[in-house]
């Protein structure tokens, strides 16, 4: 494949986002580029980065020319026309039914039991028809209202789709040499106060051990690890362990490369898990389970692109997945993807009902 930088030129793009726990919404507009790496993280420039799940697609980088911040009550108007782009030329979408998905889960569990991997994250797409002139910007505002503790965004990169999401998972948050990250794995319904299952604890421990090892190898100093705790994400609850440490700004590129993709979105070991994912999934993940967020000379706020959807022509393509281990149950894994899908489905349904 010819390097992206050799045949792709810059174009105008726009991103609107709201950081977790904050009221202000930020709109960025500027020149976007398609890159082969994540070098803008340490460039000292201000903008927004959106990286794919795996190799094969470019890293999208918006270098901000215009930045506007709005209060929670303000109504952000998009600066670019909101269009519903067609499929990217390399993209495939595939709607899998419950029986087929559970069959794939059974096959992967058997591979795990035979030693092919310790954990594999299997995902699927949910395809939802949209009404004519679906109000995308209003959906962004609704997601902000529904999920105050999530990273909510709308990214409009012409040629690579119109994406929206409300991610509960931090990849890194960096400021003044302080770095925070998290292990987020293990899922059940919000409000469930029973002890976490052995499967959930095993799945979570894979991610905790992975992140600790990567931070230690990156020579981060004074690594602090919290006790596991539960966090709510819409109708789902996840098991979370927080990490805090210190590092130099120039180390961020390698830290992000070493962390992504984490076992929470890929599996362990990552090379084996990726191989199984590519053989099992019939759709393209594109930027689902990649990472994205704003960066500046002082900060970097990057989040895993979960609970997200891509608008393609007259439909919304939702992405959901779950981590499989030897202790997984196919029905429970299907139910977990249904539970995770409610983050975006509830918002879409509310918007479509308002339009009736």
Secondary structure, DSSP 8 states (H G I E B T S, - for coil): ---HHHH---EEEEEEEE-TT---EEEEEEEEEEESS-GGGGSS--EEEEE-SSTTS-EEEEEEEEEEEE-TTS----SS--------TT----B--HHHHHHHHHHHHHHHHTTS-SEEEEEEEEEEE--TT--HHHHHHHHHHH-TTSEEEEEE-TTS-EEEEEE--EEEEEETTEEEEEEEEEEEETT--S---HHHHHHHHHHHHHHHHHHHHTT-EEEEE---EEEEETTEEEEEEEEEEE--GGGHHHHHHHHSS-TTTSEESHHHHHHHHHHH--S--TTTTSEEEEE-SSEEEEEE--SEEEEETTEEEEEEEEEE-TT--HHHHHHHHHHHHHHHHHHHHHHHHHH-
